[in-house]
Amino acid sequence: MRLPSLFKTPKYQRFNVAPRYYDPVKEEIDARTSHIKSMIEADLGKLDEKDFPKSRISGSFTTRKPARKNVNMTQPVIILLLTAGLVGYWFYGNIALYIFLLVSSVLLYLKVKRII
């Protein structure tokens, strides 16, 4: 007998995979025959130089482009706002705190609406 609970317990799920037939020898033979056919067409002049497929190893040694550095300005803006709010509170009291809350809420709204 099972006790009632507030949480839903997961049910047993079966994993069904339909096996596919893969013949690596046939794949290699097809790749070689298509490569040889394209070489024959290139020798006969049917293909231009740009249509001729390059060797399989030529793409292996390309240099990777460095990733573009995205400068995220959110963290420095938050640090600047917090410091300005703290310094303003020390010098001007609650008025600086209210201005800080107003400016930070406007910036948060603009960030959520993806205007900035």
Backbone bond lengths (Angstrom), bond angles and torsions (degrees), N, CA, C in turn:
res aa  C-N    CA-C-N  psi(-1)  N-CA   C-N-CA  omega(-1)  CA-C   N-CA-C  phi
1 M - - - 1.448 - - 1.521 108.37 -
2 R 1.316 115.06 132.67 1.451 120.63 -175.27 1.526 110.24 -101.23
3 L 1.334 115.77 138.98 1.453 120.61 178.33 1.529 109.87 -84.25
4 P 1.303 118.82 144.04 1.466 120.29 177.28 1.529 110.18 -68.93
5 S 1.335 114.86 145.89 1.462 118.69 -180.00 1.522 109.52 -134.53
6 L 1.313 115.62 163.00 1.454 121.41 179.89 1.521 111.66 -85.55
7 F 1.308 116.62 -20.87 1.461 120.84 -176.25 1.518 110.89 -103.99
8 K 1.329 115.15 144.70 1.455 120.76 178.94 1.527 108.94 -83.35
9 T 1.318 115.93 126.68 1.458 119.55 179.19 1.526 109.42 -89.92
10 P 1.319 117.67 142.88 1.466 118.98 -178.81 1.524 111.62 -69.64
11 K 1.314 114.88 146.31 1.455 121.43 178.27 1.526 110.14 -91.83
12 Y 1.289 116.24 158.46 1.452 121.91 177.49 1.518 108.30 -71.09
13 Q 1.344 116.52 128.24 1.456 120.50 179.08 1.520 109.19 -118.68
14 R 1.311 115.50 140.61 1.456 120.68 178.39 1.513 109.22 -93.61
15 F 1.300 114.97 147.36 1.455 121.99 178.59 1.516 108.16 -106.17
16 N 1.324 116.70 109.59 1.456 121.91 -178.19 1.526 109.65 -107.13
17 V 1.297 116.15 123.66 1.457 121.29 176.72 1.515 107.79 -127.47
18 A 1.321 114.81 124.40 1.454 119.04 175.68 1.523 107.83 -84.25
19 P 1.331 118.60 117.72 1.469 119.58 -176.83 1.519 111.31 -69.71
20 R 1.317 114.78 142.92 1.461 121.04 177.44 1.517 108.31 -111.11
21 Y 1.315 114.30 148.56 1.459 119.01 -179.91 1.520 108.51 -89.88
22 Y 1.310 116.26 128.59 1.455 122.01 179.74 1.521 108.36 -132.27
23 D 1.322 114.50 124.55 1.453 120.21 178.98 1.528 108.36 -115.58
24 P 1.331 118.88 102.33 1.465 120.30 -176.88 1.524 112.93 -65.57
25 V 1.325 117.64 -30.88 1.466 120.57 179.44 1.527 109.79 -66.16
26 K 1.330 116.25 -44.41 1.457 120.24 179.26 1.529 110.86 -64.73
27 E 1.327 117.45 -38.75 1.468 121.01 177.89 1.526 110.54 -62.06
28 E 1.316 116.77 -43.79 1.466 120.45 -179.73 1.527 111.16 -66.33
29 I 1.332 117.04 -40.04 1.468 121.10 178.31 1.527 110.18 -63.52
30 D 1.337 117.43 -43.65 1.459 120.70 178.46 1.529 111.55 -63.11
31 A 1.321 116.98 -40.71 1.467 120.06 179.04 1.521 110.83 -64.87
32 R 1.319 116.70 -42.73 1.468 120.29 179.49 1.528 111.63 -65.55
33 T 1.344 117.39 -43.08 1.462 119.18 -179.16 1.528 111.10 -65.91
34 S 1.327 117.52 -38.96 1.467 118.65 178.30 1.521 110.67 -67.34
35 H 1.335 116.80 -36.07 1.460 120.61 177.30 1.535 110.46 -65.84
36 I 1.313 117.47 -43.43 1.469 121.35 -179.95 1.531 110.65 -66.47
37 K 1.348 116.50 -39.40 1.460 119.53 177.95 1.524 111.02 -62.97
38 S 1.315 117.14 -40.84 1.464 119.41 179.41 1.519 111.20 -68.53
39 M 1.341 117.49 -34.12 1.470 120.07 176.44 1.528 110.68 -66.66
40 I 1.345 117.17 -39.51 1.463 120.98 178.95 1.529 110.30 -65.43
41 E 1.347 116.08 -41.95 1.460 119.45 177.96 1.522 111.05 -63.99
42 A 1.325 117.33 -35.72 1.463 120.66 178.38 1.516 110.43 -68.83
43 D 1.347 117.84 -37.31 1.464 120.90 178.11 1.520 111.40 -67.33
44 L 1.331 115.76 -32.92 1.458 119.29 179.61 1.530 112.23 -79.50
45 G 1.316 117.11 -10.44 1.453 120.86 178.62 1.512 114.00 90.15
46 K 1.311 118.40 12.15 1.453 120.55 179.54 1.529 111.37 -77.98
47 L 1.309 116.66 -26.72 1.462 120.73 -179.21 1.515 110.10 -109.45
48 D 1.322 115.90 146.29 1.457 120.37 172.54 1.517 108.63 -79.09
49 E 1.311 115.52 174.05 1.468 119.99 179.15 1.526 111.02 -66.15
50 K 1.346 116.28 -33.54 1.468 118.79 -178.66 1.524 112.28 -72.88
51 D 1.329 118.24 -23.94 1.459 121.45 179.16 1.523 113.06 -82.32
52 F 1.317 116.76 -14.24 1.460 120.27 -176.61 1.523 109.57 -72.32
53 P 1.314 117.52 126.66 1.470 119.24 -178.39 1.523 111.04 -70.83
54 K 1.307 115.31 138.27 1.461 120.23 178.43 1.523 109.31 -78.08
55 S 1.303 115.46 166.15 1.456 118.66 -178.94 1.529 110.02 -67.70
56 R 1.296 116.18 161.04 1.462 120.36 -176.61 1.519 112.31 -68.70
57 I 1.318 116.79 -24.81 1.455 118.96 -175.89 1.526 112.37 -85.80
58 S 1.333 118.17 -15.37 1.458 119.59 -175.01 1.523 112.09 -65.92
59 G 1.308 118.72 -31.89 1.451 120.84 179.65 1.514 113.53 -80.26
60 S 1.305 116.75 -7.74 1.453 119.56 -176.05 1.521 113.32 -80.23
61 F 1.325 116.84 -20.35 1.455 119.25 -174.49 1.518 113.15 -110.59
62 T 1.308 117.97 22.37 1.457 119.39 177.43 1.518 109.58 -74.53
63 T 1.309 115.42 147.23 1.462 119.25 178.73 1.516 109.11 -82.65
64 R 1.284 114.77 141.78 1.447 119.66 -178.90 1.522 109.14 -84.50
65 K 1.333 115.25 135.86 1.457 119.83 179.17 1.520 108.48 -74.76
66 P 1.324 116.66 139.65 1.468 118.01 179.28 1.527 110.20 -67.18
67 A 1.309 114.60 144.41 1.459 119.78 -179.13 1.525 109.22 -69.03
68 R 1.322 114.79 142.06 1.458 119.59 179.70 1.510 109.02 -71.70
69 K 1.294 115.79 133.45 1.459 119.75 -179.68 1.525 109.11 -84.68
70 N 1.314 115.00 116.82 1.463 119.86 176.72 1.516 107.76 -89.85
71 V 1.304 114.73 118.93 1.455 119.39 179.67 1.517 107.32 -85.39
72 N 1.298 115.75 116.03 1.445 121.16 -179.52 1.522 108.09 -94.74
73 M 1.312 115.44 115.31 1.464 120.55 -176.76 1.524 112.60 -91.16
74 T 1.309 117.88 -0.70 1.462 120.07 -176.70 1.525 111.73 -65.61
75 Q 1.320 117.07 -45.75 1.460 120.17 -177.08 1.531 112.04 -65.06
76 P 1.333 120.92 -46.98 1.470 118.87 177.50 1.531 112.99 -63.16
77 V 1.353 117.26 -34.18 1.463 119.43 178.83 1.526 110.19 -66.75
78 I 1.319 117.64 -40.30 1.473 120.70 179.11 1.523 110.20 -65.12
79 I 1.328 117.13 -43.71 1.465 120.37 179.21 1.528 110.51 -62.83
80 L 1.334 116.91 -42.06 1.462 121.33 178.90 1.523 111.12 -63.90
81 L 1.327 117.14 -42.30 1.463 120.38 179.05 1.533 111.66 -64.94
82 L 1.319 116.78 -42.81 1.467 119.58 179.81 1.520 111.34 -64.67
83 T 1.327 116.95 -41.66 1.464 119.91 179.46 1.521 110.43 -67.17
84 A 1.339 116.03 -42.96 1.466 118.87 179.53 1.531 110.56 -64.60
85 G 1.328 117.17 -38.66 1.463 120.14 177.78 1.514 112.34 -65.25
86 L 1.324 116.59 -40.76 1.466 120.29 179.32 1.519 111.69 -67.37
87 V 1.327 116.80 -45.58 1.469 120.75 179.36 1.529 110.31 -65.78
88 G 1.347 116.15 -41.26 1.465 119.36 177.56 1.511 111.99 -63.81
89 Y 1.322 117.53 -36.16 1.465 120.59 178.09 1.527 111.30 -66.70
90 W 1.329 116.46 -38.21 1.462 119.77 178.44 1.529 111.67 -65.01
91 F 1.329 116.76 -39.54 1.456 119.84 -175.46 1.525 113.36 -89.38
92 Y 1.338 119.21 -36.17 1.457 121.28 -172.30 1.528 114.11 -115.91
93 G 1.303 119.43 -10.45 1.456 121.58 175.99 1.520 112.74 85.41
94 N 1.340 115.17 -143.13 1.463 121.50 -172.93 1.528 113.14 -67.68
95 I 1.325 118.62 -28.48 1.469 121.17 -179.22 1.526 109.47 -60.24
96 A 1.321 117.78 -42.39 1.461 121.26 179.06 1.528 110.11 -65.27
97 L 1.321 116.57 -34.90 1.460 120.37 177.81 1.523 110.91 -65.03
98 Y 1.336 117.38 -42.08 1.460 120.92 177.96 1.528 111.45 -65.63
99 I 1.310 116.88 -41.02 1.467 120.67 178.17 1.526 109.81 -64.85
100 F 1.336 116.45 -40.63 1.464 120.84 177.84 1.528 110.96 -61.00
101 L 1.322 117.13 -44.82 1.468 120.62 178.86 1.525 111.23 -64.33
102 L 1.328 117.70 -38.57 1.455 121.01 178.80 1.532 111.31 -65.69
103 V 1.320 116.60 -47.17 1.470 120.77 -178.51 1.528 110.82 -66.24
104 S 1.326 117.22 -42.69 1.465 119.41 -178.96 1.526 111.38 -67.19
105 S 1.337 118.13 -36.10 1.462 119.29 178.21 1.526 111.06 -69.91
106 V 1.336 118.56 -36.39 1.464 120.93 176.46 1.526 109.83 -65.23
107 L 1.331 117.43 -43.85 1.458 120.46 178.56 1.525 111.94 -64.25
108 L 1.315 117.04 -38.11 1.460 120.85 177.02 1.526 110.77 -64.55
109 Y 1.328 116.75 -41.75 1.468 120.50 177.59 1.521 111.00 -62.30
110 L 1.326 117.24 -44.45 1.460 121.08 179.62 1.521 111.29 -65.33
111 K 1.326 117.16 -35.42 1.459 120.96 178.76 1.527 110.68 -68.98
112 V 1.326 117.21 -40.28 1.463 120.73 -179.99 1.526 110.58 -67.45
113 K 1.322 117.05 -38.62 1.468 121.47 179.14 1.530 111.58 -79.60
114 R 1.317 117.26 -0.67 1.475 124.62 179.02 1.512 113.03 58.46
115 I 1.330 114.93 38.27 1.456 120.43 174.70 1.523 109.89 -84.82
116 I 1.324 116.07 -34.44 1.469 119.97 176.25 1.508 108.15 -97.70
